[in-house]
Amino acid sequence: MFDWRHCRRSNSSASYITVLVVVFIIPSFAEADDQRFVVDQLQNIHLDCIVKNFKFGVVTSKWSKQQTSSVLPLLLFVDDRPLRPVAGDFARYNTSHTEQTNGYTYSLNIYNTQSQDSGQYACEVLDTRGNTALRMNFTLNVIDPVDNIILFKNFSSVNATDAPVYPFRFSTAAPGSLGCHVIGGNPQPNVTMSLASNTQTIGQKLLLAEKQWIGPDAGFQKPSWQVVLFADQITILPEYDGTMAVCSVSIETYNASSSNAVLVDAIPYFFSNGCHSEQFSVKGGTTAQLSCRFHAHPVGQVTWSKKMTATQDFQLIADSDGLQSVVILDGKNDFIAKLMFPQLDDNNFQLYNLTISNDLGSNSTVIKLSKSSASPTSKNAYIQCLLSIVLLLKTVAKSYT
């Protein structure tokens, strides 16, 4: 044990005992131990390992990358000497170091970043005995945009070469599925599938990785993800008609989307109390029209037919009948079918059948056009007659005064 009492001035000599005190400064990193970087492709990135308060015993720096296929890291550089062949991807790697006022900066430089550069890197500083004195970890994510976003109608038909038919048509008479398939992308993307109208979002689902395929065994050369908004067991509702199916993909700062219109076919049906007849008096006679309000998607075919007696079958109205058929839009997938009579006569007073049909089915209704007990024409003639009588009586009365 060193005795400080011996460090005193001697009475017999002018000499002094000098004590050398060596202070070892504990080295440390200037930054946090775990750094995370996100860059786009074809960028240059410098991973800086800044060591401060480390002036003694530094002999070696080492860079490595964690492998997905092994628990052992892949050693890249010792000091500035590459341990991998300077070819392929490693031709874009090098290291450098600079001495600072109170330490060193060791840098791993990666040029023209690619998706395969993503991963975990480590910088190690070794002491004179070859032991790791300091270690700093880096996580690098190189954003690789997705190759393709495929909206699909039926999951069983989805593959990498699908050419979806636009818009998607569904039927209220049968269940269906709607989803999105995302091919590629790094790191793993967030996929949001939504079905929305102009005013509201009907359905939405967020998927991180519901299903994932890797490699050619699954038919894909790159990882792919899919999200199914509704599956085959879900009945397609009429309210989905006219909405937009949107698949949104986000990877860090990268965003992309694809959309497709959704149409829902509906079997035609007539609204309750939606059919009626009207007669109008015009110069030279009377006109009439039959009208029925119905819902259908698509409209399909509108057919009018007639029959004179109860025992007679309905017969299609021919062009020679001189009647006009029109269909008027009256709301979303709501319509009014009209049959107009330019000149009403006794042969028009009969039963009429209206049939609306599309690919899903058809529906029919019968309307009767009846002769009014007092048609507008006879009413007008009666009024004119009364007015003539009144004028005649006034004239006769004046002749006696």
Order of alpha helices (4+ residues) and beta strands (2+ residues): beta-beta-beta-beta-beta-beta-beta-beta-beta-beta-beta-beta-beta-beta-beta-beta-beta-beta-beta-beta-beta-beta-beta-beta-beta-alpha
